[in-house]
Every structure is written in structure tokens, then in C-alpha cells.
Amino acid sequence: MKVKSKLFAALDAFMDHAIRKASTAEHTIITNIEATIVRCTSHHDAPIDDKYVHEILFLVSNTPGSISFLANRISSRFESTRDPVVALKSLLLLHRLLRGGDRYFEQDLRSQDLRIDLSWCLGRPNGLHSFLLSYSSFLRERMVWIINQAGNLEPSRPPRKEPLSYEEEAIESVIFRLSKCQSLLDRVMDCLPVDVLSNGRVIQSAVNIILRESFRVYESFQEMIEDLARSSFGLKKSLRVSAHEILKKACAQTIRLHEFYQNCKRSIFGKGLDYPCVRIIAPTQISSIEQFLPSYCYERMAIPEDEKKNETQTTSEESPTESNEPIGALFSQKLETTISTVWVEFDEEDVQTLSFSLASSSTDSSSTGHAMQTL
């Protein structure tokens, strides 16, 4: 009995020591996460060091349940500060974590109660405060995107309630992704800090990341919009209306995006980046789709004069490599010769008339040839 009691006492002591050691290690990791967040969001106008981002991702991946603590500390950082630089670096840290973590980290972070409260920036005349509001709106939209296995950004799609065929599911997925691309590109274009370009290293770092992500999003958008334009005629009514709304919005959005990238190329932070060639979609290029729409949503898109001028200006401002790209190639129509499988039955009069016309034409041609030989 004494040996058994001593054995149980030793086992209890070992378990208590292991629990205390595990709790101490977990407390140490939590403390390190908080300290690293404070170092990343200091008051100094300096970009966030990569080693701090990697340290946070490493600590979170090795501590189950620490993702909720990370979301809570970032949210409290937004709520407690009134310093625009600290708020900007907190937004940039969140953006860097989303880019550096895997899909499981992004899913866990989205499931947490992450609060980006920058209501204190409302009504401030400073351009930095307006950029904070635009950047926070971009990140709220960016939170619903994930990095897929190919390393590309892809919007996370909620589960569907109704079963669809393979073709309908494919085109509905394209329409969903295109709408998310348009929403994210709108948020990107709102982030241009017009009056704070000359200063702010953190702003330049944030805008550089935003631009590089927008390039990848636009490349996916351009590929999918071409597929949608080719297949929009064979869609059912509801999907055809959704496709037309996306194409209609793309007419105005591509002009804005072209001008946005042109302004970024001329700015101090946009140099040295590989900008995509934006294909401007004109309203006349989707007019052929409108005749296949239902009557309740049919609306002919007239081209305003100012839009024509904008389209002409953007075409003339393109670089030589961009000017060689046909802007109307997206919806250009080709003339094709098709062989009909339908037999047409002629009446006897039509056959006689056709035979008479062929005979007369051959007589005329032979007489013309004889006249030429005589000459």
C-alpha cells in the first residue's frame, strides 16, 4: 500500500509540474505575441519588419487557441489608439498577416470577433485619416478572400442551398467571382492617398501591397470577363441579367481603373511595378447582349459625350505597348460562313426562273467573250 501511495503521489506531482510548465509556456507565447504586436505598431513612421510578421505567424501556428487572442489584441489596438500612424500600422499588420498565413489561418482569423473600429477618423480634414477609412474598407472586403493552392487570391464562396447542373454551377461561380473582383477593385481605387504621397513610408508600403494584389485580381477579372462575354448568350434569364449587370459596371470601372493606374505610375510609390494593361470596355461593345435580355430589365445604354471623351483620352494616353492592344477585341464580332442543314423546297416557277437566269447569264458571258476576241 505504501508503494502504491508513493507511486500515485509521484504521478500527481509529475502531472502538476507538466500542467504548470505547459501553462507557463503558453503564457510565454501569449506574452511574446502581444509584445510583437506592440513592436509592429509603434509610433515611428517605418515599415513593419518581416521578421515580426513571421514571428507572430510561427507563434500562432504552434499554440492552439491563440488566434482568438491575436484578433482580440489587434481589435483593442484599433479601439485604444488615436494616433493615425499606429492605426495605419495596425491595418498594415493585419494585411501582412492575411498575406503571410495559409488558408486555415485566414479562416480562423475570419471566424474571430475582429473589430476594425476607426470611427474616430470620421470628419477629420487630414488626408491620412481619409486614407485610414479607405484602407479599412479595403481590408473588410479583403477578409472574404483567401489564397488558394495555386497562390492566387480567390473569394470564399458561401455554400449553395439549391443543387445546380455542372454548367450552371460553373457560370454562377464565374459571376460570383467577377462581382467580388469588382467590389475589391472599387475599394482599391478608393485607397489612393492624393495629398499624402510626398511623405509617409508606411503609406507607401501599404499602397505598394494594395497595388500588387490588385494586379492579380484584375488579371483574373480580365480572363473571366472574356469567358462571360462569350457564354452570356446561352444563359438562362436570371444568369443573363446578372452577367449584363457585371458587364455594364465594367464599362465605367475599366475607365476608372485605367486612370487610377496611370496616376499611380506617375506617383512616387507606384514606380517599378509591373502594371497590367487595362482593356477598356465601351457600352457599344455590349449592346448586342441587351436584345436578349427580358423586357423588364432591358435598358439601352446610351454613350454620354463625356464618356466618349474619357475613352478617347485614355486611348491616347496609353503607352506604345498598350496602344497595339485592340481595345474592342473583347467583344469584336467576326464574320463567318456557316453551312445550313435546312433544305429549302423551291416551286416549279422558281426553278424555271432560276434556270432561265443562269442560262441568260451564261449567254451574256459568252457573248462578252466573243466581243472581246473580235476586238
Disulfide bonds with the S-S distance in Angstrom:
none
